[in-house]
């Protein structure tokens, strides 16, 4: 048996370290949710023009996805209308606004009230997320530094050692043992389901990863890359990209030849054979003398092209008669 299997935890660690950390994390999450609701206030209703922008973009995506369910003329009409509307900026919230790509330099957030309001809300969320975390980490490091609180019931690879044993510098300890600081991080990122059960789905008790990514000193990849808090999307560029996608989308109606496919599916007509689908290769060219001799020797012989054309016309006529007979039977 290894040393990790011979270790026994004092039951007082469970009662005075493990459970209190978890209970404090739940209470702090509920308090964070209430404070966030007080700071941000009731969510504002979106403007009608903003909703129209997003729905117009979604309309083009749905046309490309489900366009095969409508006839050709309907698809072409919608495609022409949407491409013209995207090009003219019919659905833009501010059609007369200048193109952001033509403006040199970054946009000034002081001149846009919505961007300014979004930046203030982002700063409030950062403050609400950062202050409780600093307080709880200081409390754990002061009272419970170096404590082993729990042992995981499943084996792990040594790569998890730095994550599960923060604050404990021992190389020989089994990786399944969890320190008090690591227990705090596990609760920080793992209590989302508990908060959803207590406060509902749309709650502010969990960790806001977007707000954490915009904190000073955080890794650049954790936040929204290349976008400031409250910065809006450029729908003009999105509309032009969607216009190109709509114009190059092919259309094949799902109801083309539906009668023949149904009759063939239920055995009313025979499926086309491989021989009828494959055309016969052209005969090799002959010299003038041989061609004249063959023509003179068999003047009454019909050409292969005429016989194949007659066979195709006859099979098409028989198929139409079978379709009419099936329709009459269905009406009866």
Rosetta blueprint (number, residue, H / E / L):
1 X L
2 X L
3 X L
4 X H
5 X H
6 X H
7 X L
8 X L
9 X L
10 X L
11 X H
12 X H
13 X H
14 X H
15 X H
16 X H
17 X H
18 X H
19 X H
20 X H
21 X H
22 X H
23 X H
24 X H
25 X H
26 X H
27 X H
28 X H
29 X H
30 X H
31 X H
32 X H
33 X H
34 X H
35 X H
36 X H
37 X H
38 X H
39 X H
40 X H
41 X L
42 X L
43 X L
44 X L
45 X L
46 X L
47 X L
48 X H
49 X H
50 X H
51 X H
52 X H
53 X H
54 X H
55 X H
56 X H
57 X H
58 X H
59 X H
60 X H
61 X H
62 X H
63 X H
64 X H
65 X H
66 X H
67 X H
68 X H
69 X H
70 X L
71 X L
72 X H
73 X H
74 X H
75 X H
76 X H
77 X H
78 X H
79 X H
80 X H
81 X H
82 X H
83 X H
84 X H
85 X H
86 X H
87 X H
88 X H
89 X L
90 X L
91 X L
92 X L
93 X L
94 X L
95 X L
96 X L
97 X L
98 X L
99 X L
100 X H
101 X H
102 X H
103 X L
104 X L
105 X L
106 X L
107 X L
108 X L
109 X H
110 X H
111 X H
112 X L
113 X H
114 X H
115 X H
116 X H
117 X H
118 X H
119 X H
120 X H
121 X H
122 X H
123 X H
124 X H
125 X H
126 X H
127 X H
128 X H
129 X H
130 X H
131 X H
132 X H
133 X H
134 X H
135 X H
136 X H
137 X H
138 X H
139 X H
140 X H
141 X H
142 X H
143 X H
144 X L
145 X L
146 X L
147 X L
148 X E
149 X E
150 X E
151 X E
152 X L
153 X L
154 X L
155 X L
156 X L
157 X L
158 X H
159 X H
160 X H
161 X H
162 X H
163 X H
164 X H
165 X L
166 X L
167 X L
168 X L
169 X L
170 X L
171 X L
172 X L
173 X L
174 X L
175 X L
176 X L
177 X E
178 X E
179 X E
180 X H
181 X H
182 X H
183 X H
184 X H
185 X H
186 X H
187 X H
188 X H
189 X H
190 X H
191 X L
192 X H
193 X H
194 X H
195 X H
196 X H
197 X H
198 X H
199 X H
200 X L
201 X L
202 X L
203 X L
204 X L
205 X L
206 X L
207 X L
208 X L
209 X H
210 X H
211 X H
212 X H
213 X H
214 X L
215 X L
216 X L
217 X L
218 X L
219 X L
220 X H
221 X H
222 X H
223 X L
224 X L
225 X L
226 X L
227 X L
228 X L
229 X L
230 X L
231 X L
232 X L
233 X L
234 X L
235 X H
236 X H
237 X H
238 X H
239 X H
240 X H
241 X H
242 X H
243 X H
244 X H
245 X H
246 X H
247 X H
248 X L
249 X L
250 X L
251 X L
252 X L
253 X L
254 X L
255 X L
256 X L
257 X L
258 X H
259 X H
260 X H
261 X H
262 X H
263 X H
264 X H
265 X H
266 X L
267 X L
268 X L
269 X L
270 X L
271 X L
272 X L
273 X L
274 X H
275 X H
276 X H
277 X H
278 X L
279 X L
280 X L
281 X L
282 X L
283 X L
284 X L
285 X L
286 X L
287 X L
288 X H
289 X H
290 X H
291 X H
292 X H
293 X H
294 X H
295 X H
296 X H
297 X H
298 X L
299 X L
300 X L
301 X L
302 X L
303 X L
304 X H
305 X H
306 X H
307 X H
308 X H
309 X H
310 X H
311 X H
312 X H
313 X H
314 X H
315 X H
316 X H
317 X H
318 X H
319 X H
320 X H
321 X H
322 X H
323 X H
324 X H
325 X H
326 X H
327 X H
328 X H
329 X H
330 X H
331 X H
332 X L
